[in-house]
Amino acid sequence: MTAMSKPSRKIGLVDKCAIGISLEVAAFAVVPDEYSYRAVFREIMPKLYVMRERGMSFPQIHWLLNQTGFPIALATVRTYYNQLLPDMLDECQKYLRKLDKVI
């Protein structure tokens, strides 16, 4: 007995090009529906830096974040803050100076 094999499925050149173009556009234009906690934390990091510079403790910041609808653990707040600070210090200090001018 001979095993019957399925014919291989193929995609035409026009369809292949259309798929490639669609994915290229999506790579630039699509915004994710959800963001990781780290991405959100990175975005708000300058504000958190100002809070820390003005004397807020990590438990106070943790409470505030949870009140605003950002359910993050206290240990995660500390970890993300300390990991992101070295790379974002210049940006955070610029934000602090900007706020000092406004106040």
Biopython code that builds the backbone (N, CA, C, O; Angstrom):
import numpy as np
from Bio.PDB.StructureBuilder import StructureBuilder

atoms = [
    (1, "MET", "N", (0.832, -1.192, 0.000)),
    (1, "MET", "CA", (0.000, 0.000, 0.000)),
    (1, "MET", "C", (0.869, 1.246, 0.000)),
    (1, "MET", "O", (1.907, 1.309, 0.660)),
    (2, "THR", "N", (0.432, 2.197, -0.732)),
    (2, "THR", "CA", (1.163, 3.454, -0.818)),
    (2, "THR", "C", (0.436, 4.506, 0.006)),
    (2, "THR", "O", (-0.775, 4.693, -0.113)),
    (3, "ALA", "N", (1.201, 5.178, 0.837)),
    (3, "ALA", "CA", (0.602, 6.240, 1.642)),
    (3, "ALA", "C", (0.319, 7.432, 0.752)),
    (3, "ALA", "O", (1.135, 7.824, -0.082)),
    (4, "MET", "N", (-0.855, 7.994, 0.952)),
    (4, "MET", "CA", (-1.218, 9.158, 0.149)),
    (4, "MET", "C", (-0.714, 10.410, 0.856)),
    (4, "MET", "O", (-0.955, 10.607, 2.047)),
    (5, "SER", "N", (-0.037, 11.220, 0.131)),
    (5, "SER", "CA", (0.450, 12.462, 0.724)),
    (5, "SER", "C", (-0.403, 13.627, 0.237)),
    (5, "SER", "O", (-0.913, 13.639, -0.883)),
    (6, "LYS", "N", (-0.531, 14.591, 1.118)),
    (6, "LYS", "CA", (-1.296, 15.780, 0.758)),
    (6, "LYS", "C", (-0.433, 16.653, -0.131)),
    (6, "LYS", "O", (0.780, 16.741, 0.062)),
    (7, "PRO", "N", (-1.039, 17.279, -1.078)),
    (7, "PRO", "CA", (-0.246, 18.206, -1.882)),
    (7, "PRO", "C", (0.198, 19.377, -0.996)),
    (7, "PRO", "O", (-0.556, 19.845, -0.144)),
    (8, "SER", "N", (1.413, 19.832, -1.209)),
    (8, "SER", "CA", (1.896, 20.932, -0.379)),
    (8, "SER", "C", (1.145, 22.203, -0.743)),
    (8, "SER", "O", (0.853, 22.476, -1.907)),
    (9, "ARG", "N", (0.844, 22.970, 0.301)),
    (9, "ARG", "CA", (0.125, 24.220, 0.089)),
    (9, "ARG", "C", (1.137, 25.305, -0.237)),
    (9, "ARG", "O", (2.215, 25.361, 0.354)),
    (10, "LYS", "N", (0.794, 26.133, -1.147)),
    (10, "LYS", "CA", (1.704, 27.184, -1.599)),
    (10, "LYS", "C", (0.987, 28.522, -1.540)),
    (10, "LYS", "O", (-0.239, 28.599, -1.613)),
    (11, "ILE", "N", (1.786, 29.573, -1.406)),
    (11, "ILE", "CA", (1.262, 30.932, -1.412)),
    (11, "ILE", "C", (1.832, 31.620, -2.642)),
    (11, "ILE", "O", (3.030, 31.538, -2.913)),
    (12, "GLY", "N", (0.977, 32.290, -3.372)),
    (12, "GLY", "CA", (1.402, 32.982, -4.583)),
    (12, "GLY", "C", (2.289, 34.182, -4.271)),
    (12, "GLY", "O", (2.283, 34.689, -3.149)),
    (13, "LEU", "N", (3.032, 34.623, -5.241)),
    (13, "LEU", "CA", (3.965, 35.735, -5.090)),
    (13, "LEU", "C", (3.247, 37.008, -4.651)),
    (13, "LEU", "O", (3.747, 37.723, -3.782)),
    (14, "VAL", "N", (2.099, 37.302, -5.225)),
    (14, "VAL", "CA", (1.354, 38.516, -4.860)),
    (14, "VAL", "C", (0.914, 38.441, -3.398)),
    (14, "VAL", "O", (1.042, 39.415, -2.657)),
    (15, "ASP", "N", (0.398, 37.286, -2.987)),
    (15, "ASP", "CA", (-0.017, 37.129, -1.591)),
    (15, "ASP", "C", (1.170, 37.231, -0.642)),
    (15, "ASP", "O", (1.062, 37.827, 0.430)),
    (16, "LYS", "N", (2.296, 36.655, -1.032)),
    (16, "LYS", "CA", (3.500, 36.715, -0.196)),
    (16, "LYS", "C", (3.918, 38.168, 0.010)),
    (16, "LYS", "O", (4.233, 38.582, 1.126)),
    (17, "CYS", "N", (3.916, 38.928, -1.069)),
    (17, "CYS", "CA", (4.292, 40.347, -0.971)),
    (17, "CYS", "C", (3.279, 41.129, -0.127)),
    (17, "CYS", "O", (3.662, 41.986, 0.670)),
    (18, "ALA", "N", (2.008, 40.836, -0.301)),
    (18, "ALA", "CA", (0.963, 41.524, 0.468)),
    (18, "ALA", "C", (1.107, 41.237, 1.959)),
    (18, "ALA", "O", (0.934, 42.137, 2.781)),
    (19, "ILE", "N", (1.418, 40.005, 2.311)),
    (19, "ILE", "CA", (1.623, 39.641, 3.713)),
    (19, "ILE", "C", (2.809, 40.415, 4.279)),
    (19, "ILE", "O", (2.728, 40.969, 5.376)),
    (20, "GLY", "N", (3.902, 40.452, 3.538)),
    (20, "GLY", "CA", (5.089, 41.175, 3.985)),
    (20, "GLY", "C", (4.823, 42.652, 4.202)),
    (20, "GLY", "O", (5.250, 43.222, 5.206)),
    (21, "ILE", "N", (4.119, 43.276, 3.267)),
    (21, "ILE", "CA", (3.806, 44.709, 3.385)),
    (21, "ILE", "C", (2.880, 44.955, 4.561)),
    (21, "ILE", "O", (3.081, 45.912, 5.308)),
    (22, "SER", "N", (1.872, 44.119, 4.745)),
    (22, "SER", "CA", (0.936, 44.283, 5.865)),
    (22, "SER", "C", (1.655, 44.197, 7.198)),
    (22, "SER", "O", (1.393, 44.988, 8.104)),
    (23, "LEU", "N", (2.556, 43.242, 7.320)),
    (23, "LEU", "CA", (3.291, 43.097, 8.577)),
    (23, "LEU", "C", (4.258, 44.258, 8.799)),
    (23, "LEU", "O", (4.475, 44.680, 9.935)),
    (24, "GLU", "N", (4.833, 44.769, 7.724)),
    (24, "GLU", "CA", (5.738, 45.914, 7.846)),
    (24, "GLU", "C", (4.983, 47.143, 8.353)),
    (24, "GLU", "O", (5.475, 47.860, 9.224)),
    (25, "VAL", "N", (3.793, 47.384, 7.810)),
    (25, "VAL", "CA", (2.966, 48.506, 8.262)),
    (25, "VAL", "C", (2.551, 48.291, 9.721)),
    (25, "VAL", "O", (2.606, 49.221, 10.525)),
    (26, "ALA", "N", (2.143, 47.088, 10.056)),
    (26, "ALA", "CA", (1.710, 46.791, 11.425)),
    (26, "ALA", "C", (2.834, 46.984, 12.421)),
    (26, "ALA", "O", (2.592, 47.418, 13.548)),
    (27, "ALA", "N", (4.051, 46.672, 12.032)),
    (27, "ALA", "CA", (5.189, 46.807, 12.942)),
    (27, "ALA", "C", (5.381, 48.260, 13.362)),
    (27, "ALA", "O", (5.833, 48.526, 14.476)),
    (28, "PHE", "N", (5.045, 49.197, 12.490)),
    (28, "PHE", "CA", (5.213, 50.614, 12.797)),
    (28, "PHE", "C", (3.949, 51.258, 13.346)),
    (28, "PHE", "O", (4.041, 52.187, 14.148)),
    (29, "ALA", "N", (2.781, 50.796, 12.943)),
    (29, "ALA", "CA", (1.544, 51.508, 13.238)),
    (29, "ALA", "C", (0.739, 50.945, 14.401)),
    (29, "ALA", "O", (-0.032, 51.674, 15.025)),
    (30, "VAL", "N", (0.901, 49.697, 14.694)),
    (30, "VAL", "CA", (0.059, 49.076, 15.709)),
    (30, "VAL", "C", (0.556, 49.419, 17.107)),
    (30, "VAL", "O", (1.744, 49.314, 17.410)),
    (31, "VAL", "N", (-0.374, 49.825, 17.934)),
    (31, "VAL", "CA", (-0.074, 50.114, 19.330)),
    (31, "VAL", "C", (-0.652, 48.965, 20.150)),
    (31, "VAL", "O", (-1.801, 48.577, 19.937)),
    (32, "PRO", "N", (0.120, 48.416, 21.080)),
    (32, "PRO", "CA", (-0.402, 47.279, 21.849)),
    (32, "PRO", "C", (-1.581, 47.683, 22.723)),
    (32, "PRO", "O", (-1.648, 48.807, 23.222)),
    (33, "ASP", "N", (-2.503, 46.753, 22.900)),
    (33, "ASP", "CA", (-3.652, 46.998, 23.762)),
    (33, "ASP", "C", (-3.245, 46.986, 25.229)),
    (33, "ASP", "O", (-3.898, 47.609, 26.067)),
    (34, "GLU", "N", (-2.189, 46.290, 25.529)),
    (34, "GLU", "CA", (-1.737, 46.162, 26.904)),
    (34, "GLU", "C", (-0.254, 46.467, 26.983)),
    (34, "GLU", "O", (0.497, 46.216, 26.040)),
    (35, "TYR", "N", (0.153, 47.002, 28.102)),
    (35, "TYR", "CA", (1.551, 47.332, 28.325)),
    (35, "TYR", "C", (2.052, 46.547, 29.527)),
    (35, "TYR", "O", (1.281, 46.231, 30.433)),
    (36, "SER", "N", (3.316, 46.238, 29.537)),
    (36, "SER", "CA", (3.871, 45.532, 30.685)),
    (36, "SER", "C", (3.976, 46.498, 31.854)),
    (36, "SER", "O", (4.016, 47.713, 31.662)),
    (37, "TYR", "N", (4.020, 45.959, 33.060)),
    (37, "TYR", "CA", (4.169, 46.787, 34.249)),
    (37, "TYR", "C", (5.457, 47.595, 34.164)),
    (37, "TYR", "O", (5.486, 48.767, 34.539)),
    (38, "ARG", "N", (6.519, 46.970, 33.672)),
    (38, "ARG", "CA", (7.802, 47.659, 33.576)),
    (38, "ARG", "C", (7.720, 48.842, 32.610)),
    (38, "ARG", "O", (8.297, 49.895, 32.878)),
    (39, "ALA", "N", (7.012, 48.683, 31.493)),
    (39, "ALA", "CA", (6.877, 49.772, 30.523)),
    (39, "ALA", "C", (6.108, 50.942, 31.124)),
    (39, "ALA", "O", (6.484, 52.098, 30.928)),
    (40, "VAL", "N", (5.048, 50.654, 31.844)),
    (40, "VAL", "CA", (4.278, 51.714, 32.496)),
    (40, "VAL", "C", (5.121, 52.374, 33.575)),
    (40, "VAL", "O", (5.129, 53.600, 33.691)),
    (41, "PHE", "N", (5.828, 51.579, 34.362)),
    (41, "PHE", "CA", (6.667, 52.109, 35.435)),
    (41, "PHE", "C", (7.744, 53.019, 34.844)),
    (41, "PHE", "O", (8.033, 54.084, 35.390)),
    (42, "ARG", "N", (8.325, 52.601, 33.745)),
    (42, "ARG", "CA", (9.368, 53.404, 33.089)),
    (42, "ARG", "C", (8.804, 54.760, 32.664)),
    (42, "ARG", "O", (9.479, 55.782, 32.788)),
    (43, "GLU", "N", (7.592, 54.767, 32.174)),
    (43, "GLU", "CA", (6.963, 56.005, 31.723)),
    (43, "GLU", "C", (6.711, 56.979, 32.879)),
    (43, "GLU", "O", (6.842, 58.191, 32.708)),
    (44, "ILE", "N", (6.356, 56.459, 34.037)),
    (44, "ILE", "CA", (6.054, 57.329, 35.181)),
    (44, "ILE", "C", (7.258, 57.541, 36.096)),
    (44, "ILE", "O", (7.154, 58.233, 37.109)),
    (45, "MET", "N", (8.380, 56.959, 35.749)),
    (45, "MET", "CA", (9.582, 57.023, 36.581)),
    (45, "MET", "C", (9.991, 58.447, 36.964)),
    (45, "MET", "O", (10.318, 58.666, 38.130)),
    (46, "PRO", "N", (9.994, 59.435, 36.048)),
    (46, "PRO", "CA", (10.380, 60.782, 36.471)),
    (46, "PRO", "C", (9.492, 61.343, 37.590)),
    (46, "PRO", "O", (9.980, 62.039, 38.479)),
    (47, "LYS", "N", (8.215, 61.045, 37.546)),
    (47, "LYS", "CA", (7.299, 61.502, 38.593)),
    (47, "LYS", "C", (7.614, 60.820, 39.930)),
    (47, "LYS", "O", (7.571, 61.448, 40.988)),
    (48, "LEU", "N", (7.927, 59.533, 39.859)),
    (48, "LEU", "CA", (8.277, 58.795, 41.071)),
    (48, "LEU", "C", (9.599, 59.306, 41.648)),
    (48, "LEU", "O", (9.773, 59.358, 42.866)),
    (49, "TYR", "N", (10.514, 59.677, 40.779)),
    (49, "TYR", "CA", (11.790, 60.231, 41.221)),
    (49, "TYR", "C", (11.565, 61.517, 42.019)),
    (49, "TYR", "O", (12.179, 61.722, 43.066)),
    (50, "VAL", "N", (10.688, 62.370, 41.519)),
    (50, "VAL", "CA", (10.368, 63.615, 42.228)),
    (50, "VAL", "C", (9.777, 63.301, 43.603)),
    (50, "VAL", "O", (10.128, 63.940, 44.595)),
    (51, "MET", "N", (8.892, 62.330, 43.659)),
    (51, "MET", "CA", (8.290, 61.944, 44.942)),
    (51, "MET", "C", (9.355, 61.473, 45.926)),
    (51, "MET", "O", (9.341, 61.852, 47.097)),
    (52, "ARG", "N", (10.278, 60.645, 45.440)),
    (52, "ARG", "CA", (11.358, 60.153, 46.319)),
    (52, "ARG", "C", (12.254, 61.302, 46.772)),
    (52, "ARG", "O", (12.660, 61.355, 47.933)),
    (53, "GLU", "N", (12.567, 62.229, 45.847)),
    (53, "GLU", "CA", (13.411, 63.370, 46.199)),
    (53, "GLU", "C", (12.737, 64.288, 47.217)),
    (53, "GLU", "O", (13.418, 64.983, 47.972)),
    (54, "ARG", "N", (11.436, 64.294, 47.241)),
    (54, "ARG", "CA", (10.691, 65.127, 48.182)),
    (54, "ARG", "C", (10.349, 64.375, 49.458)),
    (54, "ARG", "O", (9.596, 64.872, 50.296)),
    (55, "GLY", "N", (10.905, 63.172, 49.605)),
    (55, "GLY", "CA", (10.800, 62.465, 50.874)),
    (55, "GLY", "C", (9.773, 61.353, 50.983)),
    (55, "GLY", "O", (9.592, 60.798, 52.067)),
    (56, "MET", "N", (9.104, 61.016, 49.911)),
    (56, "MET", "CA", (8.125, 59.922, 49.988)),
    (56, "MET", "C", (8.852, 58.590, 50.092)),
    (56, "MET", "O", (9.872, 58.369, 49.440)),
    (57, "SER", "N", (8.316, 57.721, 50.913)),
    (57, "SER", "CA", (8.889, 56.385, 51.072)),
    (57, "SER", "C", (8.324, 55.454, 50.008)),
    (57, "SER", "O", (7.323, 55.763, 49.362)),
    (58, "PHE", "N", (8.975, 54.317, 49.837)),
    (58, "PHE", "CA", (8.459, 53.331, 48.885)),
    (58, "PHE", "C", (7.068, 52.838, 49.290)),
    (58, "PHE", "O", (6.219, 52.678, 48.414)),
    (59, "PRO", "N", (6.791, 52.588, 50.591)),
    (59, "PRO", "CA", (5.424, 52.192, 50.941)),
    (59, "PRO", "C", (4.377, 53.266, 50.585)),
    (59, "PRO", "O", (3.260, 52.931, 50.191)),
    (60, "GLN", "N", (4.732, 54.537, 50.722)),
    (60, "GLN", "CA", (3.794, 55.594, 50.348)),
    (60, "GLN", "C", (3.560, 55.617, 48.842)),
    (60, "GLN", "O", (2.427, 55.766, 48.384)),
    (61, "ILE", "N", (4.628, 55.470, 48.083)),
    (61, "ILE", "CA", (4.501, 55.429, 46.622)),
    (61, "ILE", "C", (3.699, 54.203, 46.203)),
    (61, "ILE", "O", (2.853, 54.285, 45.313)),
    (62, "HIS", "N", (3.961, 53.077, 46.838)),
    (62, "HIS", "CA", (3.228, 51.838, 46.548)),
    (62, "HIS", "C", (1.743, 52.035, 46.789)),
    (62, "HIS", "O", (0.922, 51.642, 45.959)),
    (63, "TRP", "N", (1.389, 52.635, 47.910)),
    (63, "TRP", "CA", (-0.018, 52.888, 48.244)),
    (63, "TRP", "C", (-0.640, 53.794, 47.183)),
    (63, "TRP", "O", (-1.748, 53.533, 46.715)),
    (64, "LEU", "N", (0.066, 54.853, 46.805)),
    (64, "LEU", "CA", (-0.436, 55.798, 45.820)),
    (64, "LEU", "C", (-0.646, 55.131, 44.461)),
    (64, "LEU", "O", (-1.671, 55.353, 43.815)),
    (65, "LEU", "N", (0.298, 54.332, 44.031)),
    (65, "LEU", "CA", (0.160, 53.631, 42.754)),
    (65, "LEU", "C", (-1.060, 52.706, 42.767)),
    (65, "LEU", "O", (-1.814, 52.649, 41.796)),
    (66, "ASN", "N", (-1.244, 51.986, 43.870)),
    (66, "ASN", "CA", (-2.397, 51.096, 43.967)),
    (66, "ASN", "C", (-3.703, 51.879, 43.964)),
    (66, "ASN", "O", (-4.700, 51.416, 43.410)),
    (67, "GLN", "N", (-3.709, 53.062, 44.578)),
    (67, "GLN", "CA", (-4.906, 53.897, 44.591)),
    (67, "GLN", "C", (-5.252, 54.428, 43.198)),
    (67, "GLN", "O", (-6.420, 54.671, 42.895)),
    (68, "THR", "N", (-4.244, 54.604, 42.363)),
    (68, "THR", "CA", (-4.484, 55.106, 41.008)),
    (68, "THR", "C", (-4.844, 53.993, 40.025)),
    (68, "THR", "O", (-5.074, 54.265, 38.847)),
    (69, "GLY", "N", (-4.895, 52.753, 40.490)),
    (69, "GLY", "CA", (-5.272, 51.645, 39.618)),
    (69, "GLY", "C", (-4.096, 50.887, 39.031)),
    (69, "GLY", "O", (-4.260, 50.124, 38.078)),
    (70, "PHE", "N", (-2.915, 51.092, 39.591)),
    (70, "PHE", "CA", (-1.723, 50.370, 39.149)),
    (70, "PHE", "C", (-1.367, 49.369, 40.240)),
    (70, "PHE", "O", (-0.583, 49.680, 41.136)),
    (71, "PRO", "N", (-1.945, 48.158, 40.169)),
    (71, "PRO", "CA", (-1.754, 47.167, 41.232)),
    (71, "PRO", "C", (-0.384, 46.497, 41.149)),
    (71, "PRO", "O", (-0.212, 45.484, 40.472)),
    (72, "ILE", "N", (0.564, 47.069, 41.834)),
    (72, "ILE", "CA", (1.940, 46.594, 41.772)),
    (72, "ILE", "C", (2.406, 46.311, 43.196)),
    (72, "ILE", "O", (2.022, 47.020, 44.126)),
    (73, "ALA", "N", (3.212, 45.302, 43.369)),
    (73, "ALA", "CA", (3.706, 44.919, 44.687)),
    (73, "ALA", "C", (4.782, 45.902, 45.154)),
    (73, "ALA", "O", (5.502, 46.487, 44.345)),
    (74, "LEU", "N", (4.873, 46.070, 46.463)),
    (74, "LEU", "CA", (5.864, 46.970, 47.048)),
    (74, "LEU", "C", (7.282, 46.570, 46.643)),
    (74, "LEU", "O", (8.094, 47.428, 46.295)),
    (75, "ALA", "N", (7.578, 45.288, 46.686)),
    (75, "ALA", "CA", (8.914, 44.823, 46.302)),
    (75, "ALA", "C", (9.203, 45.134, 44.840)),
    (75, "ALA", "O", (10.342, 45.439, 44.486)),
    (76, "THR", "N", (8.197, 45.060, 43.998)),
    (76, "THR", "CA", (8.369, 45.361, 42.582)),
    (76, "THR", "C", (8.633, 46.851, 42.374)),
    (76, "THR", "O", (9.430, 47.230, 41.516)),
    (77, "VAL", "N", (7.963, 47.692, 43.161)),
    (77, "VAL", "CA", (8.201, 49.139, 43.087)),
    (77, "VAL", "C", (9.672, 49.424, 43.389)),
    (77, "VAL", "O", (10.339, 50.143, 42.645)),
    (78, "ARG", "N", (10.160, 48.866, 44.467)),
    (78, "ARG", "CA", (11.569, 49.070, 44.840)),
    (78, "ARG", "C", (12.519, 48.548, 43.751)),
    (78, "ARG", "O", (13.474, 49.223, 43.366)),
    (79, "THR", "N", (12.240, 47.353, 43.275)),
    (79, "THR", "CA", (13.107, 46.724, 42.278)),
    (79, "THR", "C", (13.138, 47.530, 40.987)),
    (79, "THR", "O", (14.214, 47.868, 40.494)),
    (80, "TYR", "N", (11.971, 47.841, 40.438)),
    (80, "TYR", "CA", (11.920, 48.603, 39.192)),
    (80, "TYR", "C", (12.583, 49.968, 39.363)),
    (80, "TYR", "O", (13.342, 50.398, 38.494)),
    (81, "TYR", "N", (12.308, 50.645, 40.459)),
    (81, "TYR", "CA", (12.878, 51.973, 40.695)),
    (81, "TYR", "C", (14.409, 51.899, 40.685)),
    (81, "TYR", "O", (15.071, 52.675, 39.996)),
    (82, "ASN", "N", (14.951, 50.976, 41.443)),
    (82, "ASN", "CA", (16.407, 50.863, 41.538)),
    (82, "ASN", "C", (17.056, 50.369, 40.251)),
    (82, "ASN", "O", (18.201, 50.720, 39.967)),
    (83, "GLN", "N", (16.354, 49.572, 39.478)),
    (83, "GLN", "CA", (16.893, 49.099, 38.201)),
    (83, "GLN", "C", (16.845, 50.187, 37.126)),
    (83, "GLN", "O", (17.766, 50.304, 36.317)),
    (84, "LEU", "N", (15.778, 50.977, 37.118)),
    (84, "LEU", "CA", (15.607, 51.992, 36.077)),
    (84, "LEU", "C", (16.357, 53.285, 36.359)),
    (84, "LEU", "O", (16.715, 54.002, 35.424)),
    (85, "LEU", "N", (16.601, 53.593, 37.615)),
    (85, "LEU", "CA", (17.198, 54.873, 37.975)),
    (85, "LEU", "C", (18.536, 55.157, 37.294)),
    (85, "LEU", "O", (18.709, 56.257, 36.769)),
    (86, "PRO", "N", (19.485, 54.229, 37.274)),
    (86, "PRO", "CA", (20.774, 54.559, 36.637)),
    (86, "PRO", "C", (20.639, 55.003, 35.178)),
    (86, "PRO", "O", (21.312, 55.944, 34.757)),
    (87, "ASP", "N", (19.792, 54.348, 34.416)),
    (87, "ASP", "CA", (19.619, 54.680, 33.003)),
    (87, "ASP", "C", (18.782, 55.938, 32.789)),
    (87, "ASP", "O", (18.907, 56.603, 31.760)),
    (88, "MET", "N", (17.934, 56.262, 33.756)),
    (88, "MET", "CA", (16.996, 57.371, 33.579)),
    (88, "MET", "C", (17.320, 58.586, 34.444)),
    (88, "MET", "O", (16.533, 59.531, 34.498)),
    (89, "LEU", "N", (18.457, 58.575, 35.115)),
    (89, "LEU", "CA", (18.766, 59.638, 36.066)),
    (89, "LEU", "C", (18.737, 61.022, 35.417)),
    (89, "LEU", "O", (18.171, 61.954, 35.989)),
    (90, "ASP", "N", (19.330, 61.170, 34.247)),
    (90, "ASP", "CA", (19.331, 62.475, 33.575)),
    (90, "ASP", "C", (17.912, 62.945, 33.279)),
    (90, "ASP", "O", (17.565, 64.097, 33.544)),
    (91, "GLU", "N", (17.100, 62.057, 32.735)),
    (91, "GLU", "CA", (15.715, 62.398, 32.412)),
    (91, "GLU", "C", (14.940, 62.773, 33.675)),
    (91, "GLU", "O", (14.160, 63.725, 33.666)),
    (92, "CYS", "N", (15.151, 62.032, 34.747)),
    (92, "CYS", "CA", (14.464, 62.295, 36.007)),
    (92, "CYS", "C", (14.885, 63.647, 36.601)),
    (92, "CYS", "O", (14.051, 64.395, 37.111)),
    (93, "GLN", "N", (16.164, 63.945, 36.531)),
    (93, "GLN", "CA", (16.645, 65.217, 37.060)),
    (93, "GLN", "C", (16.136, 66.392, 36.234)),
    (93, "GLN", "O", (15.834, 67.446, 36.794)),
    (94, "LYS", "N", (16.034, 66.235, 34.927)),
    (94, "LYS", "CA", (15.463, 67.280, 34.077)),
    (94, "LYS", "C", (14.012, 67.541, 34.458)),
    (94, "LYS", "O", (13.570, 68.688, 34.526)),
    (95, "TYR", "N", (13.283, 66.465, 34.705)),
    (95, "TYR", "CA", (11.875, 66.602, 35.101)),
    (95, "TYR", "C", (11.768, 67.316, 36.446)),
    (95, "TYR", "O", (10.891, 68.160, 36.632)),
    (96, "LEU", "N", (12.650, 66.986, 37.381)),
    (96, "LEU", "CA", (12.663, 67.639, 38.689)),
    (96, "LEU", "C", (12.947, 69.131, 38.543)),
    (96, "LEU", "O", (12.264, 69.950, 39.156)),
    (97, "ARG", "N", (13.947, 69.494, 37.739)),
    (97, "ARG", "CA", (14.267, 70.911, 37.515)),
    (97, "ARG", "C", (13.098, 71.648, 36.873)),
    (97, "ARG", "O", (12.802, 72.790, 37.224)),
    (98, "LYS", "N", (12.441, 70.983, 35.933)),
    (98, "LYS", "CA", (11.283, 71.586, 35.253)),
    (98, "LYS", "C", (10.179, 71.878, 36.279)),
    (98, "LYS", "O", (9.582, 72.955, 36.258)),
    (99, "LEU", "N", (9.913, 70.940, 37.160)),
    (99, "LEU", "CA", (8.886, 71.146, 38.170)),
    (99, "LEU", "C", (9.278, 72.228, 39.171)),
    (99, "LEU", "O", (8.432, 72.996, 39.630)),
    (100, "ASP", "N", (10.567, 72.282, 39.506)),
    (100, "ASP", "CA", (11.037, 73.311, 40.430)),
    (100, "ASP", "C", (10.822, 74.700, 39.852)),
    (100, "ASP", "O", (10.501, 75.629, 40.592)),
    (101, "LYS", "N", (10.993, 74.862, 38.534)),
    (101, "LYS", "CA", (10.750, 76.150, 37.877)),
    (101, "LYS", "C", (9.286, 76.529, 37.940)),
    (101, "LYS", "O", (8.946, 77.694, 38.147)),
    (102, "VAL", "N", (8.414, 75.536, 37.761)),
    (102, "VAL", "CA", (6.970, 75.784, 37.787)),
    (102, "VAL", "C", (6.523, 76.157, 39.191)),
    (102, "VAL", "O", (5.692, 77.048, 39.370)),
    (103, "ILE", "N", (7.074, 75.476, 40.181)),
    (103, "ILE", "CA", (6.694, 75.732, 41.578)),
    (103, "ILE", "C", (7.447, 76.926, 42.050)),
    (103, "ILE", "O", (7.294, 77.338, 43.200)),
]
sb = StructureBuilder()
sb.init_structure("model")
sb.init_model(0)
sb.init_chain("A")
sb.init_seg("    ")
for serial, (resi, resn, name, xyz) in enumerate(atoms, 1):
    if name == "N":
        sb.init_residue(resn, " ", resi, " ")
    sb.init_atom(name, np.array(xyz, "f"), 0.0, 1.0, " ", f" {name:<3s}", serial, name[0])
structure = sb.get_structure()
